[in-house]
Amino acid sequence: MKKLINALDDVVKEQLEGMAVAHPDLLKVNYEPKYVCRADAPVAGKVAVISGGGSGHEPMHGGFVGMGMLAGACPGEVFTSPTPDQMYECAKAVDGGAGVLMLVKNYTGDVLNFETAAELAHADGIKVQSILIDDDVAVKDSLYTAGRRGVGTTVLVEKIVGAAAEAGYDLDQCADLARKANMYGRSMGMAITSCTVPAAGKPTFDLPDNEIEIGIGIHGEPGQKRMPMASADEITTMMVNEIITDAAYTRVVREWDREEGTWIEKQLTDKPFAPGDEFIVFVNSMGGTPVAELYAVYRKVAQILEEKGYKIARNLIGPYITSLEMQGMSITLLKADEEILKLWDAPVNTPGLRWGV
Amino acid sequence: MKKLINALDDVVKEQLEGMAVAHPDLLKVNYEPKYVCRADAPVAGKVAVISGGGSGHEPMHGGFVGMGMLAGACPGEVFTSPTPDQMYECAKAVDGGAGVLMLVKNYTGDVLNFETAAELAHADGIKVQSILIDDDVAVKDSLYTAGRRGVGTTVLVEKIVGAAAEAGYDLDQCADLARKANMYGRSMGMAITSCTVPAAGKPTFDLPDNEIEIGIGIHGEPGQKRMPMASADEITTMMVNEIITDAAYTRVVREWDREEGTWIEKQLTDKPFAPGDEFIVFVNSMGGTPVAELYAVYRKVAQILEEKGYKIARNLIGPYITSLEMQGMSITLLKADEEILKLWDAPVNTPGLRWGV
């Protein structure tokens, strides 16, 4: 295994040390337990949006901490859920009195640990709410997930809801917006190569020299199918078609009831996309695929959407939710309404996304 | 070979098509011959800074076209110099009457072709000037180069001189600044893996599973030495020490004499770095190395510089001058004075670098 790391036990800590010394104007890092929060946290009177998950997907989540996006992020070990105390301590550090919204990617460990953290924070009198991100149309139920996995839409929701919090939305409004934006988002990924988790020391899976995996998860979890290498246009067409023809999807989510102090189950069904819909289009590198190849993919996405009567309002192209050095890409389409576009365009100042400042 | 491409002949064209459809607000693309220029080019009364080189280093250069950075960029085929007619047509398209400054990385093909283009543009009455970037301390003379190669400093000079042009510097002032910034910059790279040029279909070089190459060029040209894989700290220490102890370097450059309409040779000697110097520190991914690993490297760079009495004024961390999907990184230190920092901080709006807008 060849990586730019030192001792295996220090991988995440040293990456955080680098972020802390590189961006003291944007963020600060706590090491026991590990979390990243805005340099100016807590921000009085504003909802604090936090997220977290296993490391190895950078810049998500720690690279999205800063003005207009996340108030805090909790990095687990590589591809391993953070612990409840990380999320709980992070929530306490960022709460400015208006409450904490937790954006939770749908992986069983993340979900359970964020639930425990929410209960602990609630017991301390912190207003909490928790919204699940589950946008991956490739598979239902997977190695670490019941239901759909949370993938590319997470980045977009973090930007949109972070902007809403900055604009003064209250906790319920932020939660409503996050729920809506998640239901508006659909994603699918593919892998050209595997990646190597440092602690494992060998590739997560084997992929022959002439094969790719369609529907891969961001931890290298199995996707839909393996197939021979195909052209960028063929792969893109297959993925975009699957995303835009995806039927209504019903999920049961657990959301915190602050008045009752308990979890309630909600059944939520999204709407399929329909011609005329306008999207934020996000073409993402799994890490090792160069941005130039993403542009070839984006070109085809744009062609297909135009042919089928969809519009592109905004785009994001680059490595934003990665799987270490895995080669491959994912495509996310998020239906955009006026509210979402206004929040997307709002200023953001984080290591990973920056504009307007 | 597994890449997100279609026909080999269309690789660069389709990447440009993707950029054109993704960023019509920032840039426009010409296909015959190929160049990218600002959407609002030509900008009357302002110097137009252009660059170019082989494709495969994205976002450099096309991804740096836009307000506050490059007015135009000429992409060759992958790792192949663009042709003089690309540079000449680009220069004509972006000249707003104040002249065109060509930033040329020191590779023999680039140098010769930009010289021809400068002569053609001059014959058309366009004021031109051309500045060489040669900042790689790893090797003197290499596979495609006489003297030092142009690497990471290029990105920083494009930003700094682009801001100067935006601020109204005239052509001579822009050229003086570019010459100074190049002499203030020193870089070194290393590779963990090779990359694969699409047209070649196989890795550019073989690197055993337990070896790395120190001093690699951005086309995979041989560096200083191969050595067993080492820790991030060991590698970083070796590279930073080499950069900061680099002696004064004398190069002979050819610059255009507009009055005589001919090339004149100038001997330029830079100054070694000295404690107390303040830097823009640029830790760059060769493409396939994830940003999280770059932060571990940055942490060590910062430690070493602090120990040795240097200061870090600004930083840039990410994949900005890449070698396709090569894993590895480069470190650039650019001595920053007040003028350079002011221009670094100025607004920029390109696909690859954006702030202040």
Interface residues (C-beta under 8 A of the other chain):
Chain A: K2 K3 L4 I5 N6 V11 E14 Q15 L16 E17 G18 M19 V21 A22 S55 G56 E58 P59 G63 I192 T193 D209 N210 I212 M229 S231 A232 D233 I235 G287 G288 T289 P290 V291 A292 E293 L294 Y295 A296 V297 Y298 R299 A302 N315 I317 P319 T322 L324 E325 Q327 M329 P351 R354 W355 G356 V357
Chain B: K2 K3 L4 I5 N6 V11 E14 Q15 L16 E17 G18 M19 V21 A22 S55 G56 E58 P59 G63 I192 T193 D209 N210 I212 M229 S231 A232 D233 I235 G287 G288 T289 P290 V291 A292 E293 L294 Y295 A296 V297 Y298 R299 A302 N315 I317 P319 T322 L324 E325 Q327 M329 P351 R354 W355 G356 V357
